[in-house]
Structures are given as structure tokens and as C-alpha cells.
Amino acid sequence: MTETTDYRPIACARYSELELAILKHHWLRLRWHGEDGLDHVGLLQPLDLETRAGEEFLIAEDPAGGRERVRLDRIAEFTVEERT
């Protein structure tokens, strides 16, 4: 039995931007629609990208050390945040 999902793959260029942010240890200002139905905004350091059950996710850490797992197609926007 195959489980269906409403996941929509993101553009390859956006995926590559996330990969680069991981490699360069950049922080991102991220806005996303959570699984709870709410909009979220946060400063996150991307750690990894993973695929699970045909869906892709960003694994990231907030400044306090908390972990977030954000489905890529729920990311509304992100920008690199300069941190010193």
C-alpha cells in the first residue's frame, strides 16, 4: 500500500542554496508554515537535509540549541543572516 503526500519538491536552485548554507555553516532567517498550521519565523543554523517517505526536510538548530525539522515545501522564504 502506497501512502500519498501533498509534498511538492522545491526548485533545485533553492535546494542548492540550502546545501551551501550547511557547508558554510551560515545562519538563516527562515519563515515557514509549520505542521501545526501556524507561520513561524526564526534564526536557524541548517545542519542537514533529509528525505523521508518521499518528502524532504531541513534539519536545523536555533541559537538556544533546540532542533527544528522543517519540510522544504513549507519554507516560505529564507535569507542568510550575518553573525559574528
C-alpha positions in Angstrom: 0.0 0.0 0.0 1.4 3.4 -1.0 0.9 6.4 1.2 0.2 9.6 -0.7 1.5 13.0 0.4 0.9 16.6 -0.7 4.7 17.3 -0.8 5.8 19.4 -3.7 9.6 19.3 -4.5 11.3 22.7 -4.3 13.4 24.2 -7.1 16.9 22.7 -7.5 18.4 26.2 -7.1 16.8 26.7 -3.7 17.9 23.2 -2.6 21.4 24.1 -3.6 21.3 27.3 -1.6 20.4 25.3 1.5 23.2 22.8 0.8 25.6 25.7 0.5 24.4 27.2 3.8 25.0 23.9 5.5 28.5 23.6 4.1 29.4 27.2 5.0 27.8 27.0 8.5 25.7 30.0 7.7 22.7 31.0 9.8 19.4 31.6 8.1 16.5 33.8 8.8 13.7 31.4 7.9 9.9 31.8 7.6 7.9 28.6 7.3 4.4 27.2 7.6 4.5 24.6 10.4 2.7 21.3 10.6 0.7 22.9 13.4 -0.8 25.3 10.8 0.9 28.3 12.1 3.5 30.6 10.5 6.9 30.6 12.1 10.0 32.9 11.8 13.3 32.0 13.3 17.0 32.3 13.1 18.3 28.8 12.4 21.6 27.1 11.5 21.0 24.5 8.9 22.7 21.2 9.8 21.4 18.6 7.2 18.8 17.8 4.6 17.0 14.5 4.7 14.5 12.6 2.7 11.8 10.5 4.4 8.8 8.9 2.8 9.2 10.9 -0.3 9.4 14.2 1.5 12.5 16.4 2.0 13.3 18.2 5.3 15.7 20.7 6.6 17.2 19.8 10.0 18.4 23.0 11.8 19.3 24.3 15.2 18.2 27.5 16.9 20.6 29.7 18.9 19.5 28.1 22.1 20.4 24.6 20.8 16.8 23.5 20.0 16.2 21.4 16.9 13.7 22.1 14.1 12.7 19.7 11.3 11.1 21.8 8.5 9.5 20.3 5.4 11.2 22.1 2.5 8.0 22.9 0.6 6.7 24.7 3.7 9.6 27.2 3.7 8.1 30.5 2.5 11.5 32.3 2.4 15.0 32.4 3.8 17.9 34.7 3.8 21.5 34.3 5.0 21.9 36.1 8.4 25.4 37.5 9.1 26.5 36.6 12.6 29.7 37.4 14.3 
